[in-house]
């Protein structure tokens, strides 16, 4: 079919950038049609098939892949698979000639040193004449466990408050240096969907938003380089913003703008959410105030004092995408109800030895 170029319309658009609908209609009526020769386009091979697999749980280390809904008669299917965090250079090629069982391929992450995460699958079909045709691609995920570390103050204990809440800056820096040296990827909840596409995902969180959290920010900024992009979340008690001993609005804005710190909510008053008469206000007002300072949505909440119930969870879901508890453990996605609002954390204290720290963050 012959295509035509509307020369007058084109010239007008170049001259004035854009025009009103009435002007465009008038230009189209007066346009001079110049025939444009047809261009032959090379045909692009069309992929086909559907990759499926046996069910995978958070404990699975293997499954069986299948390739269904094929249109061509094939004698063999080649599966090229790599772990996304390691890149295509980590690819292995596997082959199946099991035509009776949809080219079933037993697949184990043993081939990738048992590393969990998201895997890319590319397939190619082999015809009877030996020619290759591209087939479908897909991804498959073996969920990684995610340690979420819980800190409070990053300072020397000075005799006021609860001593176990204060981790000295030098100790905190040792922790972060270990994560850097051992190829951990620090994430925030805004980047939750990246957790299976990176090496060793880990979340660093601070409850209460004390002024000394600036010490943690300075450590993270110091360690930042091309190979290590630090990130952490501070859970702020919004009523204490600008109060003595707590972060100011200027502090919050500066750290948020750095891209290193994400600001989360720790409610308005840090009261028991199971008992407050104004639960909606505690959740909504805190989010609004913090967001008004950062200019960014607040996506996660830390339950004050770690206390919650079914009612609190249901109301939290109205304002946040995630909520963390003070329950000890690692998070792994299992597809359970409300699991994004029941996230466990690892409580980091000043008495924790480095060996205990390392053990605590190891994959379970």
C-alpha positions as CSV (number, residue, x, y, z in Angstrom):
1,X,0.0,0.0,0.0
2,X,1.5,3.3,-1.1
3,X,2.1,5.8,1.7
4,X,2.0,9.6,1.2
5,X,3.9,12.4,3.0
6,X,1.9,15.5,3.9
7,X,4.5,18.1,2.9
8,X,2.7,21.2,3.9
9,X,1.7,19.8,7.3
10,X,5.3,18.8,7.9
11,X,6.7,22.2,7.0
12,X,4.2,23.9,9.2
13,X,5.0,21.7,12.1
14,X,8.7,22.4,11.7
15,X,8.1,26.1,11.6
16,X,5.7,26.5,14.5
17,X,6.3,23.4,16.5
18,X,2.6,22.5,16.9
19,X,-0.7,24.0,15.9
20,X,-4.4,24.0,16.9
21,X,-6.8,21.2,15.8
22,X,-8.5,23.7,13.4
23,X,-5.1,24.7,11.8
24,X,-4.2,21.0,11.4
25,X,-7.4,20.2,9.7
26,X,-7.0,23.1,7.3
27,X,-3.4,22.1,6.5
28,X,-4.5,18.5,5.8
29,X,-7.1,19.7,3.3
30,X,-4.5,21.7,1.4
31,X,-1.7,19.2,1.6
32,X,0.1,18.1,-1.6
33,X,0.6,14.4,-1.7
34,X,4.0,13.1,-2.8
35,X,4.2,9.3,-3.4
36,X,6.8,7.5,-1.2
37,X,8.3,4.3,-2.6
38,X,7.4,1.1,-0.7
39,X,10.2,-0.4,1.4
40,X,10.7,-4.1,1.6
41,X,11.0,-5.3,5.3
42,X,12.8,-8.4,6.3
43,X,10.6,-10.9,8.1
44,X,11.4,-11.1,11.9
45,X,11.4,-14.6,13.4
46,X,8.4,-15.1,15.7
47,X,9.0,-16.7,19.1
48,X,6.7,-19.5,20.2
49,X,6.0,-21.7,23.2
50,X,5.2,-21.4,26.9
51,X,7.7,-22.2,29.6
52,X,6.2,-23.7,32.8
53,X,7.7,-25.5,35.8
54,X,6.8,-27.6,38.8
55,X,5.8,-25.6,41.9
56,X,8.7,-23.8,43.8
57,X,8.6,-23.1,47.5
58,X,11.0,-20.8,49.5
59,X,13.0,-24.0,50.3
60,X,13.2,-25.4,46.8
61,X,16.5,-25.8,45.1
62,X,15.3,-27.5,42.0
63,X,12.3,-27.9,39.7
64,X,11.5,-29.3,36.3
65,X,11.0,-27.0,33.3
66,X,8.6,-27.7,30.4
67,X,8.1,-26.1,27.0
68,X,4.5,-26.2,25.8
69,X,2.3,-24.8,23.0
70,X,4.9,-25.3,20.3
71,X,3.8,-24.9,16.7
72,X,6.8,-26.5,14.9
73,X,7.9,-30.1,15.1
74,X,11.1,-30.1,17.1
75,X,13.6,-32.8,18.0
76,X,15.4,-30.8,20.8
77,X,15.1,-27.7,22.9
78,X,18.1,-25.9,24.3
79,X,17.6,-23.9,27.5
80,X,20.1,-21.0,28.1
81,X,19.8,-20.0,31.8
82,X,21.6,-17.4,33.8
83,X,21.2,-15.8,37.2
84,X,20.2,-12.2,36.6
85,X,22.4,-10.8,39.5
86,X,25.4,-12.4,37.9
87,X,24.6,-11.4,34.3
88,X,24.6,-13.4,31.0
89,X,28.3,-14.3,31.4
90,X,27.1,-16.8,34.0
91,X,24.9,-18.6,31.6
92,X,24.7,-22.4,31.3
93,X,23.2,-24.2,28.3
94,X,21.0,-27.3,29.0
95,X,19.3,-29.5,26.5
96,X,16.2,-31.7,26.4
97,X,15.0,-34.2,23.7
98,X,12.1,-35.4,25.7
99,X,9.4,-34.7,23.1
100,X,6.8,-36.8,24.9
101,X,7.0,-34.7,28.1
102,X,7.0,-31.2,26.6
103,X,10.8,-31.2,26.6
104,X,11.0,-31.6,30.3
105,X,14.3,-30.4,31.8
106,X,15.2,-31.1,35.5
107,X,16.8,-27.9,36.7
108,X,18.8,-27.3,39.9
109,X,20.4,-24.2,41.2
110,X,23.3,-26.4,42.1
111,X,24.7,-25.5,38.7
112,X,25.0,-21.9,40.0
113,X,26.5,-22.8,43.4
114,X,23.0,-22.8,45.0
115,X,22.6,-19.1,44.6
116,X,19.0,-18.1,44.9
117,X,17.3,-15.3,43.1
118,X,15.7,-14.6,39.7
119,X,16.9,-16.5,36.7
120,X,16.5,-15.7,33.0
121,X,15.6,-18.5,30.6
122,X,16.0,-18.3,26.8
123,X,15.1,-21.2,24.6
124,X,16.0,-22.3,21.1
125,X,14.3,-25.2,19.1
126,X,16.1,-27.6,16.9
127,X,14.2,-28.9,13.8
128,X,14.7,-32.3,12.1
129,X,16.8,-30.7,9.4
130,X,19.1,-29.3,12.1
131,X,18.1,-25.7,11.8
132,X,17.5,-23.5,14.8
133,X,14.4,-21.4,15.6
134,X,14.0,-18.9,18.5
135,X,11.5,-19.9,21.1
136,X,10.0,-18.2,24.1
137,X,11.9,-16.5,27.0
138,X,10.9,-16.3,30.7
139,X,12.1,-15.8,34.2
140,X,11.9,-18.1,37.2
141,X,12.6,-17.1,40.8
142,X,14.0,-19.0,43.8
143,X,13.2,-16.5,46.5
144,X,16.2,-15.1,48.5
145,X,15.9,-14.7,52.2
146,X,16.3,-11.1,53.2
147,X,17.8,-10.0,56.5
148,X,16.4,-6.7,57.8
149,X,18.7,-5.2,60.4
150,X,17.2,-3.1,63.2
151,X,19.3,-0.3,64.8
152,X,18.3,2.6,67.0
153,X,20.9,5.1,68.1
154,X,24.3,5.3,66.4
155,X,26.4,6.9,69.2
156,X,28.4,6.1,72.3
157,X,26.1,5.5,75.3
158,X,26.1,8.6,77.5
159,X,24.1,7.3,80.5
160,X,20.7,8.4,79.3
161,X,18.1,6.0,77.8
162,X,18.4,2.3,77.2
163,X,22.1,1.3,76.7
164,X,21.3,-1.6,74.4
165,X,19.8,0.9,71.9
166,X,23.1,2.6,71.2
167,X,25.6,1.1,68.8
168,X,28.9,3.1,68.6
169,X,29.6,4.6,65.2
170,X,32.9,2.7,64.9
171,X,31.0,-0.6,65.4
172,X,28.4,0.4,62.9
173,X,31.1,1.2,60.4
174,X,32.6,-2.2,60.9
175,X,29.3,-3.8,60.2
176,X,28.8,-1.7,57.0
177,X,32.4,-2.3,55.9
178,X,31.7,-6.1,56.2
179,X,28.6,-5.8,54.0
180,X,30.6,-3.8,51.4
181,X,33.6,-6.2,51.4
182,X,31.3,-9.3,51.1
183,X,29.2,-8.0,48.2
184,X,25.9,-7.3,49.9
185,X,23.4,-5.1,48.2
186,X,21.7,-2.5,50.5
187,X,18.1,-1.8,49.6
188,X,15.1,0.2,50.7
189,X,11.5,-0.7,50.4
190,X,11.1,1.5,47.4
191,X,13.3,-1.0,45.6
192,X,11.6,-4.1,47.0
193,X,11.1,-5.7,43.6
194,X,14.9,-5.7,43.1
195,X,15.6,-8.1,45.9
196,X,15.8,-11.2,43.7
197,X,17.8,-9.5,41.0
198,X,20.8,-8.5,43.1
199,X,23.4,-10.3,45.1
200,X,22.8,-10.7,48.9
201,X,20.0,-8.2,49.5
202,X,19.9,-6.7,52.9
203,X,17.9,-3.8,54.5
204,X,19.3,-1.5,57.2
205,X,16.7,0.2,59.4
206,X,16.8,2.7,62.3
207,X,13.9,3.2,64.7
208,X,12.9,6.5,66.3
209,X,14.8,9.0,64.2
210,X,17.3,10.2,66.8
211,X,19.7,13.0,65.9
212,X,22.6,10.6,66.1
213,X,21.3,8.8,63.0
214,X,23.3,11.4,61.2
215,X,26.4,9.5,62.3
216,X,25.0,6.4,60.4
217,X,24.4,8.6,57.4
218,X,27.9,9.9,57.4
219,X,29.3,6.4,57.6
220,X,27.2,5.2,54.7
221,X,28.2,8.3,52.7
222,X,31.9,7.7,53.4
223,X,31.7,4.1,52.2
224,X,29.9,4.9,49.0
225,X,31.7,4.3,45.7
226,X,31.1,2.9,42.2
227,X,30.9,-0.6,43.5
228,X,28.9,0.0,46.7
229,X,25.7,2.1,46.8
230,X,24.6,2.3,50.4
231,X,21.0,2.6,51.4
232,X,19.0,2.6,54.6
233,X,15.6,3.5,56.1
234,X,15.0,5.7,59.1
235,X,11.6,5.3,60.9
236,X,10.7,8.7,62.2
237,X,8.3,9.6,65.0
238,X,6.7,12.5,63.3
239,X,5.7,14.4,66.4
240,X,9.4,14.5,67.4
241,X,10.7,16.1,64.2
242,X,12.6,19.2,65.2
243,X,12.6,18.3,68.8
244,X,15.7,18.1,70.9
245,X,17.6,14.9,70.4
246,X,15.8,14.0,67.1
247,X,16.2,14.7,63.5
248,X,15.1,18.1,62.2
249,X,13.1,18.7,59.0
250,X,16.3,20.0,57.4
251,X,18.2,16.8,58.4
252,X,15.4,14.7,57.0
253,X,15.3,16.6,53.7
254,X,19.1,16.5,53.3
255,X,19.4,12.8,53.9
256,X,16.4,12.0,51.7
257,X,17.7,14.1,48.8
258,X,21.1,12.2,49.0
259,X,19.4,9.1,47.7
260,X,21.0,7.1,50.6
261,X,18.3,7.4,53.2
262,X,14.6,6.6,52.8
263,X,12.3,7.9,55.4
264,X,9.7,5.6,56.9
265,X,7.0,6.2,59.6
266,X,7.1,5.2,63.2
267,X,3.7,6.7,63.8
268,X,2.9,10.2,65.2
269,X,3.5,9.6,68.9
270,X,5.2,6.2,69.3
271,X,2.2,4.9,71.3
272,X,0.8,1.4,71.3
273,X,-1.2,1.3,68.1
274,X,-3.4,-1.4,69.6
275,X,-4.6,1.0,72.2
276,X,-4.6,4.5,70.7
277,X,-8.1,6.0,70.2
278,X,-7.0,7.7,67.0
279,X,-5.3,4.9,65.1
280,X,-6.1,6.4,61.6
281,X,-4.5,9.7,62.7
282,X,-1.4,8.0,64.0
283,X,-0.8,6.3,60.7
284,X,-2.0,8.9,58.2
285,X,-0.7,12.1,59.8
286,X,2.8,10.7,60.2
287,X,3.0,9.7,56.6
288,X,1.7,13.0,55.4
289,X,4.1,15.0,57.6
290,X,7.2,13.1,56.5
291,X,6.1,13.2,52.9
292,X,5.6,16.9,53.1
293,X,9.3,17.3,54.1
294,X,10.8,14.8,51.6
295,X,8.5,15.3,48.7
296,X,8.3,11.5,48.4
297,X,5.8,8.9,49.3
298,X,6.3,7.1,52.6
299,X,6.0,3.4,51.8
300,X,6.8,1.6,55.0
301,X,6.0,1.6,58.7
302,X,7.7,0.3,61.8
303,X,5.2,-0.7,64.5
304,X,6.0,1.3,67.6
305,X,7.3,-1.0,70.4
306,X,6.7,-3.8,67.9
307,X,3.1,-4.1,68.9
308,X,0.3,-4.8,66.4
309,X,-2.8,-6.9,65.9
310,X,-5.2,-7.7,63.0
311,X,-6.9,-4.3,63.3
312,X,-3.6,-2.4,63.2
313,X,-2.5,-4.4,60.2
314,X,-5.7,-3.7,58.2
315,X,-5.5,0.0,58.9
316,X,-1.8,0.0,58.1
317,X,-2.5,-1.4,54.7
318,X,-4.5,1.7,53.8
319,X,-1.4,4.0,54.0
320,X,1.7,1.8,53.6
321,X,3.0,-1.0,51.4
322,X,5.2,-2.6,54.0
323,X,5.5,-2.8,57.8
324,X,8.3,-4.2,59.9
325,X,8.1,-5.8,63.4
326,X,10.5,-6.4,66.2
327,X,10.1,-10.1,65.8
328,X,13.5,-11.8,65.2
329,X,14.2,-13.5,61.9
330,X,14.8,-13.2,58.2
331,X,12.1,-12.4,55.7
332,X,11.4,-14.7,52.8
333,X,8.4,-14.4,50.5
334,X,6.1,-17.4,50.9
335,X,2.8,-16.0,49.6
336,X,1.2,-15.9,53.0
337,X,-1.6,-13.4,53.9
338,X,-0.3,-10.0,55.0
339,X,3.4,-11.1,54.9
340,X,4.5,-7.7,53.8
341,X,3.1,-6.3,57.1
342,X,4.7,-8.9,59.3
343,X,8.3,-8.5,58.4
344,X,10.8,-9.8,60.9
345,X,14.1,-8.0,61.7
346,X,17.4,-8.7,63.4
347,X,18.0,-6.6,66.5
348,X,21.6,-5.2,66.5
349,X,23.0,-4.3,69.9
350,X,26.3,-3.0,71.0
351,X,27.2,-6.3,72.8
352,X,26.9,-8.3,69.6
353,X,30.3,-9.6,68.6
354,X,31.4,-9.5,64.9
355,X,31.0,-13.2,64.6
356,X,27.5,-13.1,66.0
357,X,26.7,-10.3,63.5
358,X,28.0,-12.4,60.6
359,X,26.1,-15.4,61.8
360,X,22.9,-13.4,62.2
361,X,22.8,-12.1,58.6
362,X,23.7,-15.4,56.9
363,X,21.0,-16.9,54.8
364,X,18.9,-19.4,56.8
